[in-house]
Structures are given as structure tokens and as C-alpha cells.
Amino acid sequence: MTEPMDTLLEARHISKTFSGVPALVDLAFHLGTNEIVGLLGDNGAGKSTFVKIVSGYYHPDPGGELFWKGQKLEHWSVAQARALGIEVVYQERALSEQQSVWRNIFMGREISNRTGLLDIPRMRRETHELMRTAMGFTSLAVTPDSTVATFSGGERQGVAITRSLHFQADLIILDEPTMGLSLSETRKVLEFVANIKKAGRAALFIDHNIFHVFSSVDRLVIFDRGRVAGQFKKGEITLDDLLERLQRVASTGTL
């Protein structure tokens, strides 16, 4: 069945097998152009494998198809995914911690001047504006030259998400963005997730903390044993019912 024209990403018949063990089995999925979808499921449910297929790291088994804005994707790769506007923000590997903020923002997308040299003043200026307007840094002690290693976990995630938005990513994949963060840092990350929605972009939000996911998404998709076990718009299910269904899926494989 074809999804509406505002579908950003569609996956059809996606399977992935490793050494004879199925990680994904005939999976179907779709994501709207301005939709935040939470992926839930126990360890080994297939969430990470699916994300690696979407981001070009893995190829699906023969017969699986990916569509981006209605166009079938061929010769899928990490480079192609990034060129189309798919960015992944990993909990631990999102940034180069020993580099400055401006270097992290423009890493791999550096701006050059007319002579072909790096336009460092411009990159610093643009980073300063992003820090003030998008990241919420107000202290004069924090500058574009500040080293990311001095930032809290929530601030680092903010830099990574802001970088994705600055470079017009259509889909931002958040892989366990609140893991190991304090309550205040987690709150800040969830504010950045809300900014993705406000900016008109889409996101896949993977997190083991169901409370964080439930509060931030438009739709919930439950993975189990490599399949989509169920999906709900947030208004169709309560948090208590969701918790009960997840426990049932983990024990019986059914909702």
C-alpha cells in the first residue's frame, strides 16, 4: 500500500540476516516529512539494525526496498544517505571532543573563502550565532573556540543536533541521546528534539527510557524479533497501556 505523498522515508520488505540469524524479517515502515517517531523494543528487537540500514551502513537482504521522498534508492551507502539529508546523532560518537565547537559544527563541511583557504572567521561567526540562538549558551565564558570536552552530555548532544539542523538534514536519527545524562541535561536534549519538530524536520528517536520517548514523539513503533509488532499515534495509547503492551511483547511476542 502506497503511503501519502508527504512520506519522507518508506521501507518495504526489509530483511537482514547475519550468519543465518535473522535480525529483521520482512519489515515495513514509513515516516512523514515532519514526524517524530519513537522506536521501542527490547535489546535484539532489530532497532539498531534498521537504523544502520536507513543510514546506509548496512544493505538490506535482496528484495528489500527503501524509498526517499517517493524515489527508490539504489546503491545505498552512508555517503548517499548523508547527501540526501539523513544524519545520525549517536550518544557517544556524535562529536570530536578534543576539537572546538566551530570545528565540530563545520567538520567535513568547512567553508572556504575566494582564495580557497578556510574561512575561519566566518565559521566562528556562524557558530557564535548558533550558540546564542539555537544551543542556548549565554555565558561569555563559552565561545566558538571552547573545547567540546568541557561541555556536559546534554550540551554535546545539543551541538550535534544543532549541526544537523544547520545543514538542513531532513531526517535526524537520535540513537540513545539521553543515556547517562542527568535530569536537567535530559530535559535540554528533549527541548532539542522539540526544535526538530518546530523546524519542520523528521526524527527517529531510539531510547530505552520509554518516558522520554513517549513525551517527545508523534507516533510509536514497537519492534520485536525483527518485526514491527505494533504502532500507535501518541493520542491512541496511554503511557500505562504502552508499558503493559511492551511487557507483553517481551514475554509473549504479541501485543
PyMOL commands that set and color helices and strands:
alter all, ss='L'
color gray80, all
select helices_A, chain A and resi 47-54+78-84+101-106+120-133+148-150+153-166+183-198+210-216+234-236+239-252
alter helices_A, ss='H'
color red, helices_A
select strands_A, chain A and resi 7-18+21-32+36-40+65-68+71-72+86-90+171-175+202-206+219-224+227-233
alter strands_A, ss='S'
color yellow, strands_A
deselect
rebuild
show_as cartoon
